[in-house]
């Protein structure tokens, strides 16, 4: 329970480190309030003009109406100038002070022309001071209030003493009334400065707390997004109808679809699920075909619960188990092949010598006896089958023998060309068979035993030519990369039966009538000794594609063994 506050604190610390400095924040806030002040100034000027003209319509005396209209015109022009200045140039710290003090002078002139203590516009002073608290520091607010009080006092004294034309007409106030007006105006200025600065400070503190909390929220949201998108497994959320509205990056990579393109698709179609989500087990391994490959996923489905709303959707979590299951299968095959190899080594010597003696004795016996046609045919069958059994035992010994590998740098193209030359001149390559080599423009140097690699290449070429059965093509293509060389043997033959990929490299697993089932098993063992890989793919267009992953660096293959 204590981790969440600590996480929020850490996020707040990160946010505070990432925030811009205070001066930048103050400049942005000043710009916003100045924009608001520039627009509000036009409204205030229009209201002042309308209010005063309405008051003049009920008054018989208006001694300073001309100067009043002149001041209003100047104020309009200044407001337009301020707005143009703000949109054209960067907002500096002196611009708010310039505008506020200019407004104080204009307001003083308007108050003077409308009767000073008898004016309805004296409240503009308090309004100006309160607005200033939003754009300048507290000391400037108090200073502006003092300047407004001073301007009002100076103009009032000059008008009362006759230095300026009287704005009162025939009803000139006495000295006591003028002094009382000065005191009340001054108190009003400083009271407005105090209250507005206090409210402004609290507003700024609230803004700062809001920014901090927003930063914490953004950091937590970013942390949550990073955690979700850093997951190695796929995560998908759907509505009750199975429509995807969120998928993390791993889900898109596993399903072979860009993350953004998963939104709105049906999850059952993407995962090729046959069971409805309500009857889906808590954890299930699901295998489906994705292009030319089979992919195995470990999937769990849980309801998406929202407090107060109940079940609003489902959460699909899945891990890609394809490589794990392939590795388990490779280990199983390797153990089985090792056991069969030991068995072959044990029985080969027990079978081969008696079998050779039996075959030789039958040949000698056939030479001494005068056999009829039927008896001679039976003798031929015995000799032929003994030779076949001897060949199988020889293959067993070859498969079970511990090879000694001579690893060195070899040019892959020359090895493949030698094998292809033998295949083209062999009995299986007729006029209807085409062998195509795509080895690239430059030489491809790999690390391996050339004789053993030729044995692998010959087995794959021979199997491909058997599969095409005199009519088709074999394409051998190499594709170098930083991880090694991908070498493909792709034929257009009969292809593989369904499910054959899982057991094709096991001994005695041949799909040809005259095969012993040891060629691919031997190729598998040789590739294991090279620290390489071999696997088979079934292209959608038919045929089979055997793929070799060959090492480039000397350290990728083991020593001679």
N, C-alpha and C positions, 0 to 999 in steps of 0.2 A: 504493500500500500504506500510505502514511503518513496517508491521509485518515481511515481508520477510527479510529485512536487519537485523532486530533485531534477527530473528530466526537464520540467518547465523552467527551473532556475537556470540549468545549463543552456537551454534554448534562449532564455532571456539574455544571458551573458554573451552568447554568440551574436544575438541580434544587436546588442548594444555595441559590440565591436564592429559590426558591419554597418551601423548607422552612419550617415554623414555627420559632419561637425555641427555644432549649435548655430554657428553663423549662417551656414547654408539653410538650416531649417528656419531661422529667423527671417532670412531673406525671402524664402518662399512664402512664409506667412504674411510678411509685409506686402509682398506683391499681390496676394489675394485680397487683403483688406484695402489696399490702395485701389484695386480695380473696383471693389464694391463702393468705396468712397467716391470715386470718380463718377460712377453711375448715379449714386444717391444724391450727389451735389446738384445735378440737373433737376431732380425731383424737388429738392428743397428750394432751389431758386425759383422754380415755377410756383410752388406753394406760397412763397414769400411775396412774389409779385401779385398773385391773385388775391391773397389776404389783404395786402395793403391797398390795392386798387378797390377792393370791396369796401374797406374802411373809409377810403377817401370819398366814395360815392355817398356816404351818410354824413360826411363832414363838410361844412361850408368853407373851412379854411385849410389850405394845403400850401404853406409857404415854400416848402423845399421839394416839391414834387419832381421838378426837373432834375436836380442832383440825384434824387432817389432812382429815377429811371436810368440815369447815366451809370450809376453804380451797379445796378442790376445787369445792364448790358456788359459792363466790364467783367462782372462775375461770370456771366455766360461765356465770354471769350476766354477767360482764364480756365474755366472748367474744360472747354474744348482743348485748350493748349495742354493741360495736365494729361488728358486722355491720350492725345497724340504723343506726348513725351513718354508716357508709360509704354505704349505699343512700339515705339521706335527705338528707345534706348533701354539699357539695363537699369533696373530699379536700384538706386543707391540710397544710402542711409540719409542723405541730406534732402532727398525729394519730399518725404512726408513732412519734415519740419518746414520746408519752404511753402508747401501748400497750406499747412495749418496756420502759419503766421500770416500768410497772405489772406486766408479766410478770416482771421481775427480782425485784420485791418478793414476788409470789406464789410464785415458785420458791424464793426464800430461805426463806419460811415452810414450804413443803413439804419442803425439805431439812432444815430444823430439826426438823420433827415426825417425820421418818423416820430421825433418827440422825446428822445432820451428816456427819462423816467416814465413818460407817458406812452412809450412805444410798446407795441405788442411783440416786437422782435427781440427783446432782451433775452428771451429763452434760448435764442440761437447760441449765446455764449456757452450755456450749460451743455447744449447738444454738441457743440464743437469740442469741448473738453472731454466729454464722455467718449466721443468717437476717437479722440486722440489716444486714449488708453489702449486701443486695439492695434495701433501702428507704431507707437514710440514707447520708450522706456518710462518708468514711473517718474523720474526726476524731470523729464521733459513735459509730462502731464501737469505737474505742479507749476513748472515754469510757464507753461502756456496759460494756466489759470491766472497766474499773477500778471502776465502781460495783458490778458483780456481785462482784468480789473483795473490795471493801470491806464490802458487806453480809454476805458469808459470814464475813469475819474478825470483824466486830462481833458477830454472833450467836453465833459459836463462842466468843469470849472471854466474852460475857455468860453463856452456858450453862455454860462450864467453871468460872467463878467463882461460880456459884450464883445470879446475878441472875435468870436465867430458869430455869424447871423443866428438869431434866436430861432430854434425849431419849435418853440411853444406858442408862437403867435402872441395874442394879447394876454394869455393866462400864464405868465411867468411864475414858476414856483418860488417859494422863499428859500433862504439859505438852509434852514432846518430840513426842509423836504429834500433838497439836493444832497445834503450830507447823509440823511437816512437812506436815500437811494443808493449812494455809494457804498455804504456799509453792508446793506442787504445784498447788493450785487457781488461784492467781494466775498462775503460769506458763501453765497451761492456758488461762486466759481470754485473755491477751495473745497466745499462740500462735494461738488460734482467731481472734482479731481480725486478726492479721497475714495469716494464710493466706486467710481469707475475704475480706478487703478486696482482697488481691492478685488472687484469682480473680474477684471482682466487677468490678474495674477491667478485667481482660482480657475479661470477658464483655461489659462495656459498650462496649469498643473494638470487639469483634467485631460487636456489634449496630450500632454506628455505621457500620462498614464495610459491613455488610449493607444498612443503610438507604441508604447512598450508592450502592452497586451496584444496589439495587432502583430508586433514583431514576434512575440512568443508564439502566437497562433500560427503565423506563417512558418516559423521554424519547425514547430511540431508537425504542421502539414507537410513541409518539405521532408522532414525526417521520416514521416510515415510513408510518403511516396518513395523515398530512397530505399526504405526497408522492403517495401512491396516489390519494387522493380529490381532490387538486388537479390531477390530470392532465386535460387537455382531451379526451383519447381514452378510449374505453371499455376496461376490463380485466376479464376474466372468467376464473375458474379453475373447472375441472370435474374430476370423476372420469373414469375410463376409459369409463364408460357415457354420458358427456355430461351428467350431472346437475350443475347449478350449485351450488357451495357458497361462492363469494365473487364479488361484483361491486362495482366502485366506483361512486361517485355519477354519473360521466359516463355509464357504461354504462346506468344506469336512465333518465337523461335522453334519451339517443340512442334507446333502444328504447321510450320512452314508457311505462315501467313503473316504479313506485316501487322504490327500491333493495332494500328488505327483501323485496318480493314476488318477486324474481328467484330467491331461494334455493330449491333443490329442483326448479326447472323444467329442461326439456331445452333445451340451448343451440341445437340444430339447429332446433327449432321456433321459438325466439325470433328467430333470425337467418334463418330460412327457407332453410337450406342444403340443397342437393341432393346435394353430394359428401360421402362419408364423410371424417372428419377425417384418417385415415391417408393418403388420396390427395389431400388439400387442398394446393394449391401454397403456396410460402413466403409469397407476397404475392398477393392477388387482390382485384379490385374486384367487389363484389357489389351488385346492385340488386334491391330487393324492394319490394312494396307495403305501406305502413303506413297503414291507413285509406284516405283519399282521396288520399294522396300517394305518390310514388315516392321512396324513400330509397336513396342510394348510399353504400356503406361500403367503405373499404379495410381488408381483414381479413388478419391473419397468425395462424397457428396453430403453436405450438411445444409439444413435450412438456414436462411438468412432472416434472423429475428430482429425486429425493431420494437423497442418499448412503446406500448400503447397501440401498436398497429398489428402485432403478431407476425406471422410468416409472410414476408413480402417477396421472397425469391429464394435462390439457392446459391451456395458457394461450392465451386468445383476446385479441388486441389489435386494436382497430379504431378508425378515424377516420371521422367523418362528412364525406364529400366532397360532399354534396348541393349545398350552396351554391356550392362551388368549381366543380362541373360546370355548375351553372346559370349562373354568371358566365362560364365559358368559352363556353357556348352563346350567351349574350347577346352576347358580344364577336363571336363568329362570325356571328351573325345581323346584328349592326350593321355589320360589315364587308361582308357580302353585300348588305345593303340599300343601303349607301353606294355600292357598285359598280353596283348596278342603278339607283340614282338618277342616277348620272353617265351611265350608258348611256341612260336614258330622256331625260335632257336633251339628249343628242347626237342621238338619232334622231327626237325629237318634231318638230323643225323640218324635218327631211328628209322626213317622212311626211305631216305635217298639211296643208301647202299643196298638194301634188299630190293628196292625198285630197279636199280641199275642191273643187279644180278638177274632179276626176273626177266627184264627186257632182253638182256644178252642171251640168256638161256633159251628164250623163245625163238630168237633169230637163229641160233645154232640148231635147235631142234627142227625148225622149218627147212634148214638146209640138208639135213640127213633124211628126212621123210619125204616120200612121194605122196603129196596131198592132192586131193581133188579140188575142184573150183570152190566148193562151199567151205571145205576145211581151210584152204588158203585165205579165203576172205575172213574167216574167224581169226586166223593167225595175224592177219594185217590189222584187224581191230585191236587185238591184244597189244601189238607193238605200238600202234598209234596212240592208244590210251595211256600206255606206260610212258611214252614220250611226253604226252600232255601232262601227266602227273609229275613227271620229272621237271617239266618247265615251271609248274606251279610251285614245286618245292624250291626250285632255284630262285624264283621271284620272292618266295618267303625269306630265303636266306639273304637276298639282296636288301629286302625291306628291313629285316631285323639286324643286319650287320651295323656295327658302329663305324660310320664313315670317318675318314680323316679329311678334313676340309683344308684347302689351301687358299686362304683369303688374300686377295690383292685387288688393286684397281684395274678394272676391265671396262672396255667400251661396250655398252649395251647393244648398240646397233650392229656391231660385227657378230655378236653372239646370235642375235635374232636372224641376221641374214644367213649365217651358216645353217641354222635349223630350217629356215624357209627354203633354202636351196635343196636340202635333202627331201623336204616334204613335197616340193614341186616335181621332183624326179622320182617320187615314190609311186607305188601302185594305186594309192587311194586318190591321187590328184589327177583326175581326168580332164577332158576338154571343157566340161561344164563347171569346173571349179575354179574360182578366182581367189588368189591370196593377195591382199593389199597390205602394204607396210606404210605406216605413218609415224616415223621416228623423229620428225622435226628436222630443222636445217642443220644444226650443229651437233657435235658429238655429245653423248650422254655418258659420263663416267660414273660407275657405281663401284661398290665394294662387295666382293663375293668370290666364290669359287666358280670359275667359268665352266668346268666340266659338269658340276652338279646343277648349275643353272641351265645349261643346255639340256640336261636330262628333264628338268621341269618343263622347259619350253617345248621339247619334243613330245612329251606326254600330252600337253594341252593341244598342240597342233594335230597330233594323231587322233585324239578324241573328237576335235572339231571336224576333221575330214571324215571320220566315221559318221558323225551326226548329219552332215550335209548329203552324204550318200551319193556322191557323184554329181550333184546339181546344187550349187549355192556359192557362198563366198565366206571367206575368213578374213577379218580385218584385225591387224595387230597395230595398236596405237600406244605411244608413250607420251606421258605428260609429266615433266619434271616440276618439282616444287621444293620448298625449303624442308619439308618433312621427308622427302625421298622421291622416288619415281613411281608413278602409277602406270602399270603396263597392262593393257587390256587385250584379251583374245576373244573377239566377238564373232560368232558364227550365225548363219541364218538357217541352221538345221532344225531338227525335230524338237529341240528344247528339252526341258526337264519335266518329269511328272510333278504334280502338286505335292509339296512337302519334302521333295528330294534334297533341297538345299541343306536341311538339318543334318543329314547323314551321308552326304556325298563323299566326304573325305575319310570315311571309315573303311577299313580293309574289307575286301570281298563284297563291296557294294557297287557292282558294275551294272550298267544299263545296256551293255552291248553283249551280244551272244558269245563272241569269242574273247571277251575280256576276263581277266582274273580279279579285277577290283582292287589291285594294289598300286596302279599307276598314280592315281590322285592321292592315295595315302602316302606314297613315297614323296610326291611333290610337296605335300603338307609338311612332312618331316624335314625336308630340305629347307623349306621356307622358315620353319621354326629355328633351325640352326643358323640361318642368316639373320635372325631377329627381324624377319619380315612378316608379311601377312599374305594370305591367299583366301579368297572367298568367291562365291558365285552369285550372279544376279540374273534375274529373268526379265529381259526387256519387254515392254508392252507389245512391240511389233513382232515378237517371237524370237526363237533361237535361244542361245545362252551366251553369257558374258562372264568369263573367268578373269578376275582382277588380281594382280600381284602388286604389293607395296614393297619396293626394293630400297635398301638403305644406300645412302650416298657417302656418309662419313665413315671412316675406319672404325670409330668407336661404337657404331651402331650394330655391328656384327660381332659375334663372339670369336674367341681364338679357335685355332684348329682343334677339333675334338673327334 
